[in-house]
């Protein structure tokens, strides 16, 4: 179980920071993005807001619940939510025939599936007693 826990934590930190960064980029959309990122210029403001918020919250959800011990089950929900964002991204890139991005999104989705499964079954995160009454 220790090996899975270590791998999951590494993935949660790496992908959590990645998704936070990409989520922030949806709100600033810098000029001169490299070719594989040019699709960002074609998203509507509404889609930037939706995906940006989802990616920032998902990235935070991969890290903070386990780090604080508060509501660690939210890590699973964050991974599933980001997996769904990646499914949407796959559909978007299929329509644009962007094979490189489709592959990248499939890898991201697979990692999110592993994190969700890993935290649900292989190495669940422990919570801490916050003194709150059980729901």
Rosetta silent file (secondary structure, phi, psi, omega in degrees, C-alpha in Angstrom):
SEQUENCE: XXXXXXXXXXXXXXXXXXXXXXXXXXXXXXXXXXXXXXXXXXXXXXXXXXXXXXXXXXXXXXXXXXXXXXXXXXXXXXXXXXXXXXXXXXXXXXXXXXXXXXXXXXXXXXXXXXXXXXXXXXXXXXXXXXXXXXX
SCORE:     score description
SCORE:     0.000 S_00000001
   1 L     0.000  -32.035 -179.331    0.000    0.000    0.000 S_00000001
   2 H   -60.162  -39.639  179.631    2.924    2.355    0.682 S_00000001
   3 H   -63.777  -43.760  178.023    4.054    2.286   -2.947 S_00000001
   4 H   -63.740  -42.058 -179.283    0.626    3.230   -4.254 S_00000001
   5 H   -59.971  -44.513 -179.700    0.322    5.999   -1.687 S_00000001
   6 H   -63.596  -47.904  179.573    3.665    7.498   -2.716 S_00000001
   7 H   -61.523  -43.602 -179.968    2.856    7.293   -6.443 S_00000001
   8 H   -62.616  -42.172  179.139   -0.600    8.763   -5.880 S_00000001
   9 H   -63.670  -41.827  178.003    0.799   11.678   -3.877 S_00000001
  10 H   -60.661  -47.425  179.573    3.360   12.436   -6.580 S_00000001
  11 H   -63.999  -40.489  179.403    0.658   12.348   -9.255 S_00000001
  12 H   -61.873  -42.923  179.111   -1.714   14.442   -7.153 S_00000001
  13 H   -68.168  -48.456 -177.185    0.914   17.161   -6.669 S_00000001
  14 H   -62.840  -50.526 -177.280    2.169   17.165  -10.261 S_00000001
  15 H   -75.641  -30.056  175.261   -1.273   17.091  -11.862 S_00000001
  16 H   -61.708  -48.933  178.324   -2.818   19.328   -9.207 S_00000001
  17 H   -65.143  -38.908  177.871   -0.281   22.061   -9.925 S_00000001
  18 H   -59.535  -50.635 -176.819   -0.596   21.450  -13.671 S_00000001
  19 H   -66.917  -35.725  175.330   -4.394   21.833  -13.632 S_00000001
  20 H   -61.177  -45.334  179.904   -4.222   24.927  -11.421 S_00000001
  21 H   -62.499  -46.390  179.305   -1.762   26.475  -13.894 S_00000001
  22 H   -66.503  -37.842  178.205   -3.818   25.617  -16.966 S_00000001
  23 H   -61.144  -43.464  177.522   -6.961   26.789  -15.187 S_00000001
  24 H   -63.569  -39.146 -179.317   -5.393   30.177  -14.467 S_00000001
  25 H   -60.697  -27.721  177.391   -4.239   30.369  -18.090 S_00000001
  26 H   -63.162  -24.774 -177.886   -7.909   30.192  -19.172 S_00000001
  27 H   -93.726  -17.687 -179.430   -8.409   33.587  -17.528 S_00000001
  28 H  -114.019  -19.572 -179.527   -5.324   35.328  -18.905 S_00000001
  29 L    26.691   80.426 -177.381   -4.812   33.531  -22.280 S_00000001
  30 L   -66.212  153.135  175.159   -1.351   34.872  -22.996 S_00000001
  31 L   -70.722  151.888  172.617   -0.271   35.876  -26.487 S_00000001
  32 L    75.025   30.847  176.207    2.093   33.607  -28.390 S_00000001
  33 L   -63.709  146.646  178.665    1.034   30.210  -27.050 S_00000001
  34 L   -66.027  159.968 -176.624    2.860   27.324  -28.750 S_00000001
  35 H   -41.236  -51.631 -178.439    1.081   25.393  -31.523 S_00000001
  36 H   -64.725  -12.173  179.859   -0.425   22.637  -29.343 S_00000001
  37 H  -106.562    0.214 -176.976   -2.020   25.320  -27.132 S_00000001
  38 H   -61.782  -20.595  178.356   -3.432   27.546  -29.902 S_00000001
  39 H   -57.763  -24.452 -178.687   -6.875   26.000  -29.399 S_00000001
  40 H   -61.447  -29.314 -179.838   -7.230   28.264  -26.364 S_00000001
  41 H   -69.718  -18.950 -175.932   -7.715   31.240  -28.694 S_00000001
  42 H   -95.995   -6.472  178.201  -10.807   29.579  -30.164 S_00000001
  43 L   -77.553  145.872  175.543  -12.720   28.957  -26.911 S_00000001
  44 L   -72.504  162.861  177.229  -15.535   31.314  -25.992 S_00000001
  45 H   -58.806  -38.474  179.437  -15.262   33.415  -22.843 S_00000001
  46 H   -63.182  -44.544  179.415  -17.926   31.208  -21.250 S_00000001
  47 H   -67.204  -35.774  175.059  -15.976   28.023  -21.985 S_00000001
  48 H   -60.922  -44.640 -178.973  -12.790   29.615  -20.643 S_00000001
  49 H   -64.628  -45.667 -178.171  -14.610   30.489  -17.413 S_00000001
  50 H   -63.798  -52.145 -176.803  -16.196   27.036  -17.028 S_00000001
  51 H   -71.112  -35.132  178.007  -13.070   25.033  -17.776 S_00000001
  52 H   -61.786  -48.644  178.650  -10.793   27.447  -15.917 S_00000001
  53 H   -63.356  -44.553 -179.523  -12.827   27.228  -12.720 S_00000001
  54 H   -60.712  -41.917 -178.659  -13.206   23.441  -13.063 S_00000001
  55 H   -71.643  -39.039  177.763   -9.465   22.954  -13.547 S_00000001
  56 H   -64.959  -49.650  179.962   -8.468   25.278  -10.687 S_00000001
  57 H   -64.075  -40.285  177.829  -10.925   23.680   -8.260 S_00000001
  58 H   -63.095  -44.006  178.427  -10.018   20.198   -9.467 S_00000001
  59 H   -61.211  -43.935  176.281   -6.315   20.887   -9.063 S_00000001
  60 H   -63.160  -38.066 -179.864   -6.869   22.203   -5.545 S_00000001
  61 H   -68.280  -23.749  175.695   -9.055   19.183   -4.835 S_00000001
  62 H   -72.996  -26.290 -172.360   -6.267   16.806   -5.795 S_00000001
  63 H  -106.625  -54.559 -166.942   -3.968   18.348   -3.174 S_00000001
  64 H   -64.721  -42.797 -178.837   -5.725   20.122   -0.309 S_00000001
  65 H   -59.413  -42.214  178.626   -8.076   17.468    1.128 S_00000001
  66 H   -72.126  -34.551 -179.258   -5.263   14.973    1.624 S_00000001
  67 H   -68.263  -41.250 -177.546   -2.841   17.631    2.805 S_00000001
  68 H   -89.809  -21.154 -175.119   -5.221   19.016    5.432 S_00000001
  69 L    78.850    6.925  179.801   -7.003   15.768    6.270 S_00000001
  70 L   -99.007  120.969  178.641  -10.322   17.588    5.841 S_00000001
  71 L    51.765   55.254 -176.881  -12.850   15.790    3.625 S_00000001
  72 L   -61.415  -19.763  176.850  -10.244   13.562    1.903 S_00000001
  73 L   -64.798  -17.933  178.012  -13.010   11.940   -0.155 S_00000001
  74 H   -67.419  -21.254  175.633  -13.097   15.164   -2.154 S_00000001
  75 H   -62.341  -40.754  178.196   -9.825   14.087   -3.778 S_00000001
  76 H   -63.974  -45.998  179.541  -11.738   11.281   -5.493 S_00000001
  77 H   -61.696  -39.767  178.825  -14.446   13.723   -6.599 S_00000001
  78 H   -63.890  -43.166  179.504  -11.802   16.134   -7.936 S_00000001
  79 H   -63.831  -42.050  178.440  -10.124   13.369   -9.947 S_00000001
  80 H   -65.851  -41.675  178.237  -13.469   12.251  -11.402 S_00000001
  81 H   -61.293  -43.460  178.088  -14.393   15.851  -12.210 S_00000001
  82 H   -68.416  -33.450  174.497  -11.090   16.421  -14.004 S_00000001
  83 H   -59.690  -43.347  178.680  -11.539   13.127  -15.846 S_00000001
  84 H   -65.904  -37.117  174.983  -14.867   14.478  -17.146 S_00000001
  85 H   -61.046  -40.965  179.781  -13.190   17.745  -18.160 S_00000001
  86 H   -67.237  -35.517  175.092  -10.652   15.654  -20.105 S_00000001
  87 H   -62.124  -43.505  175.556  -13.455   13.726  -21.836 S_00000001
  88 H   -60.928  -40.590  178.714  -14.885   17.088  -22.923 S_00000001
  89 H   -65.619  -38.093  177.636  -11.432   18.147  -24.117 S_00000001
  90 H   -61.160  -46.120  178.615  -11.075   14.924  -26.093 S_00000001
  91 H   -60.520  -44.264  179.098  -14.389   15.604  -27.851 S_00000001
  92 H   -58.546  -47.889 -176.317  -13.292   19.211  -28.565 S_00000001
  93 H   -74.017  -28.827  173.838   -9.956   18.117  -30.041 S_00000001
  94 H   -60.807  -45.610  179.026  -11.516   15.278  -32.085 S_00000001
  95 H   -61.078  -24.323 -179.843  -13.685   17.904  -33.781 S_00000001
  96 L  -102.248    1.860  179.956  -10.537   19.865  -34.591 S_00000001
  97 L    55.069   41.559  179.511   -8.523   16.765  -35.619 S_00000001
  98 L   -98.568   82.262 -172.465   -5.777   17.647  -33.127 S_00000001
  99 H   -60.947  -40.602 -179.875   -4.317   14.188  -32.601 S_00000001
 100 H   -59.505  -43.902 -179.325   -1.465   15.279  -30.333 S_00000001
 101 H   -69.340  -35.471  178.037   -3.898   16.967  -27.933 S_00000001
 102 H   -60.995  -47.018  178.513   -6.277   13.996  -28.006 S_00000001
 103 H   -60.357  -43.175  179.135   -3.458   11.690  -26.903 S_00000001
 104 H   -61.816  -42.452  179.420   -2.405   14.104  -24.174 S_00000001
 105 H   -68.571  -33.522  176.276   -5.988   14.340  -22.883 S_00000001
 106 H   -64.405  -42.939  177.460   -6.331   10.547  -22.897 S_00000001
 107 H   -62.053  -46.888  178.043   -3.198   10.297  -20.735 S_00000001
 108 H   -58.370  -44.006  179.256   -4.553   12.981  -18.372 S_00000001
 109 H   -62.925  -41.382  179.717   -7.898   11.156  -18.152 S_00000001
 110 H   -64.482  -40.544  178.371   -6.158    7.844  -17.433 S_00000001
 111 H   -64.875  -41.209  178.637   -4.097    9.423  -14.632 S_00000001
 112 H   -64.324  -38.077  176.622   -7.255   10.951  -13.128 S_00000001
 113 H   -63.287  -41.728  178.150   -8.949    7.538  -13.283 S_00000001
 114 H   -63.987  -42.552  178.916   -5.951    5.997  -11.498 S_00000001
 115 H   -63.380  -46.075  179.996   -6.013    8.690   -8.802 S_00000001
 116 H   -60.687  -48.543  179.676   -9.762    8.250   -8.260 S_00000001
 117 H   -65.767  -43.719 -178.613   -9.478    4.453   -8.100 S_00000001
 118 H   -61.110  -42.374 -179.548   -6.285    4.583   -6.073 S_00000001
 119 H   -78.054  -21.456  176.725   -7.730    6.891   -3.442 S_00000001
 120 H   -83.414  -36.628 -170.985  -10.996    4.940   -3.334 S_00000001
 121 H  -124.684  -40.342 -171.131   -9.493    1.412   -3.172 S_00000001
 122 H   -84.960  -42.920 -177.420   -5.693    1.140   -3.178 S_00000001
 123 L  -150.713   71.170 -179.634   -4.552    3.793   -0.701 S_00000001
 124 L   -58.705  145.904  176.435   -7.453    5.806    0.734 S_00000001
 125 L   -79.712  139.310  175.518   -6.568    9.078    2.396 S_00000001
 126 L   -87.980  146.036  177.620   -7.252    9.290    6.113 S_00000001
 127 L   -97.697  175.682  174.379   -9.170   12.205    7.515 S_00000001
 128 L  -119.373  154.047  179.894   -8.753   14.040   10.752 S_00000001
 129 L   -74.935  114.430 -178.860  -11.328   14.608   13.402 S_00000001
 130 L   -95.721    0.984 -179.550  -12.534   18.178   12.958 S_00000001
 131 L    81.911   -0.844  179.781  -14.967   17.959   15.841 S_00000001
 132 L   -77.503  149.758  177.762  -17.898   18.262   13.471 S_00000001
 133 L   -69.768  143.893  177.869  -20.942   16.110   14.028 S_00000001
 134 L   -62.596  147.220 -179.170  -21.261   13.190   11.584 S_00000001
 135 L   -78.881    0.000    0.000  -23.563   13.834    8.659 S_00000001
